[in-house]
Structure formats: structure tokens, C-alpha cells
Amino acid sequence: MRTARSRVGVAVVNGLLYAIGGYDGQSRLSTVEVYNPETDGWTRVSSMNSQRSAMGTVVIDGHIYVCGGYDGKSSLNSVECYSPETDREQLTQRCLSFLDSRKTASL
């Protein structure tokens, strides 16, 4: 990993390990790194919109959902959705409709 981090969110999609956000000992991170075991290497992909650590992370239908966490000042109640196919991190209508239909507690 290029950036040492604790309280990091992790997810696996298509055999790749995603290290999401976290805390580097000085600040919360918004960066996302991906480990490819076939090349034994890390690469950076698009960052989240918010810095956060200690968040919930889940993969549903190939998308990574990052829920809540802490930004260094307060607990967050937001959700971000990352699509590995498009390398985009955002709070989208797709994410919102998912949360409306199943409620955050079920994540």
C-alpha cells in the first residue's frame, strides 16, 4: 500500500482488494487504493468525495458502498457508491434508491 492507514474500509471485487479511506495517524483519508494479487502491486483509483475512517463497507452487484464513518470532526451519515467499472465514486440516485428500498440498517 502506498499510504499506511488504519481504520480502513476494505472490499473485494473481481479478485481485487480495495483499501478505502482510513486514518494515516494525522488525518482521515479519502483516497482509495487497489491491490492486484496477480501483479503484486497497488494502484490508486478515484478518491471518495469525503474523508472518512471506521466506515461500513459492502459490495452489492459489483458496486462498493461506503456507509457512515468518522471525518475527524463528526460521525457521518452519508453513503458513497464506487463503481470499479467506471472508476467513479459518488452518491448516485442508484445508491439512494437502494437505501430507500432496504434501509441503511440492513447494510
C-alpha positions in Angstrom: 0.0 0.0 0.0 1.4 3.4 -0.9 -0.2 5.1 2.1 -0.1 3.5 5.5 -3.6 3.6 7.1 -5.7 2.2 9.9 -9.5 2.1 10.4 -9.7 1.5 6.7 -12.7 0.1 4.8 -11.9 -3.0 2.7 -13.8 -4.7 -0.2 -13.1 -7.3 -2.8 -14.5 -7.0 -6.3 -13.4 -9.3 -9.2 -10.4 -10.5 -7.2 -9.1 -7.1 -6.5 -8.7 -5.8 -2.9 -9.8 -2.2 -2.3 -8.5 -0.2 0.7 -10.8 2.7 1.2 -10.2 5.8 3.3 -8.9 5.3 6.8 -6.6 7.2 9.1 -2.9 7.8 8.5 -2.1 8.9 12.0 -2.6 12.6 11.2 -5.8 12.9 9.1 -8.7 11.0 7.7 -8.3 9.9 4.1 -10.5 10.0 1.0 -8.0 8.1 -1.1 -8.7 4.6 -2.5 -6.0 2.0 -3.4 -6.4 -1.3 -5.1 -4.3 -4.4 -4.7 -3.9 -6.8 -7.6 -2.6 -10.2 -6.4 -1.6 -11.2 -10.0 0.8 -8.3 -10.3 1.5 -8.0 -6.5 1.0 -4.2 -6.8 -1.1 -1.4 -5.6 -2.6 1.4 -7.7 -4.7 4.5 -6.8 -8.1 4.9 -8.2 -10.7 7.8 -7.8 -10.9 9.2 -4.3 -14.1 9.3 -2.3 -16.0 12.7 -2.0 -15.5 12.7 1.8 -12.6 11.9 4.1 -13.6 9.1 6.4 -12.4 6.3 8.6 -14.1 3.5 10.5 -16.8 3.2 7.9 -19.0 0.3 7.0 -18.2 -1.2 3.6 -20.2 -3.7 1.5 -20.2 -4.9 -2.1 -23.6 -5.3 -3.9 -23.9 -6.1 -7.6 -20.3 -5.2 -8.2 -20.5 -1.7 -6.6 -18.8 -0.8 -3.4 -21.0 1.1 -0.9 -19.2 3.1 1.9 -21.5 4.0 4.8 -21.0 6.4 7.6 -17.7 6.6 9.4 -15.8 9.5 11.0 -14.3 12.5 9.2 -12.2 13.7 12.2 -14.8 16.1 13.4 -18.1 14.2 13.4 -19.7 10.9 12.7 -21.0 10.8 9.1 -24.5 9.6 8.0 -23.7 9.7 4.2 -23.2 6.9 1.8 -20.9 6.8 -1.2 -21.0 4.3 -4.1 -18.0 3.3 -6.1 -18.2 1.6 -9.5 -15.0 -0.3 -10.3 -16.1 -0.4 -14.0 -16.2 3.4 -14.4 -13.7 4.3 -11.6 -16.3 6.8 -10.2 -17.2 7.4 -6.6 -20.4 9.3 -5.9 -23.7 9.4 -4.1 -26.0 8.5 -7.0 -29.7 8.0 -7.5 -28.9 4.3 -7.8 -27.4 4.3 -4.3 -30.3 6.4 -2.9 -32.9 4.2 -4.4 -31.1 1.1 -2.9 -31.1 2.7 0.5 -34.7 3.8 0.3 -35.8 0.3 -0.5 -33.7 -1.7 2.0 -32.9 0.9 4.7 -29.4 1.6 6.0 -29.7 -0.8 9.0 -29.8 -3.8 6.6 -26.4 -2.9 5.2 
